[in-house]
Amino acid sequence: MKVRLTEYSKDWSRMFKDEVEILKTVFGDLIIKYEHFGSTSVKEMKAKPVIDMMCIVKNIEQVDLLNNQMDSLGYDVAGEWGIAGRRLFRKGGDNRTHHIHFYQFDNPEIDRHLIFRDYLRSHPNEVAKYSSFKEELAQRYDTTSEYSPAKKKFVSEIEHKALRWFSER
């Protein structure tokens, strides 16, 4: 898929909220909490315009029972997609608009993602550095299959800072 890096948009928050309403019709009270995370959840962050959503659920296996309903609403059902205990749904095909990540309430990936998001929201200088780095990569790489692995080390370094920041609070 082609890299589509764009300036921060206030629409991303609305797109998150609109998708929450759709997901409520499918999952009802199975979802304990909805979180907007990833680059589109951080003001002034340049991002691929794909809304990363986290749905925290009581029982991850119950999510699997609703795959057909998600498929009928236009979501690609991707399963764990490389992260144990996660269920991933993607919407929009080649012009993807949403990634919906489901985790059971006790999955450690939840904290990792939210601490990273909160660290960036609290450190605008890191947002500026990360955005600049993303721009450099977008100039170098045409596809997300090249772009995403190229930013992995940089993201890991920020993640370590975020975890340290969180533990010191």
C-alpha positions, 0 to 999 in steps of 0.5 A: 500500500502507498504511504499517505502521510498527511498533516494532523486533522481535527476530523480524525477525532470525529472519525474515531467517535463516529466509528465508536457508534458503529462498533456499539451496534455490533458489540454492545456491552462486550466492549468495556472501553474505546481508545483512540491511539496511534499517530492520529490521536496526537495533535500536530502529529503527521500521520498516515490518515488511518484511525487506530482504535483500541477496543478493550473487551471482557473476553477476546474469544467473543470477538471472533463470534462477530467476524461475519457481522464485521465483514458485512460492514466492510471490515477486513477480518485479520485475526491476531495479525502478529500480536498474540491475543489481539483481533485486528479489523481493517476498513477501507481497502487500499484507501484504509480509514481505520484499524480496529484493535481488540484486546482483552482487558488484561492484555499488556499491549494495552498499557504499552500503546496508551503510555506511548500515546500519552507520552507524545501528547505530553511532549510536543518536542518528541511529536515534532521529531517524530513527524520530521522523521516520518516525513524523511521516510515518506520521501525515501519509501513509496510503500508501507511495507518499506516505510513501517519497518524503517521507523521501527527502531525510532519508535522503539526508542520513543517507547523506551522513553515513554515507559521510563517517563510513565514509571517516574510519574 
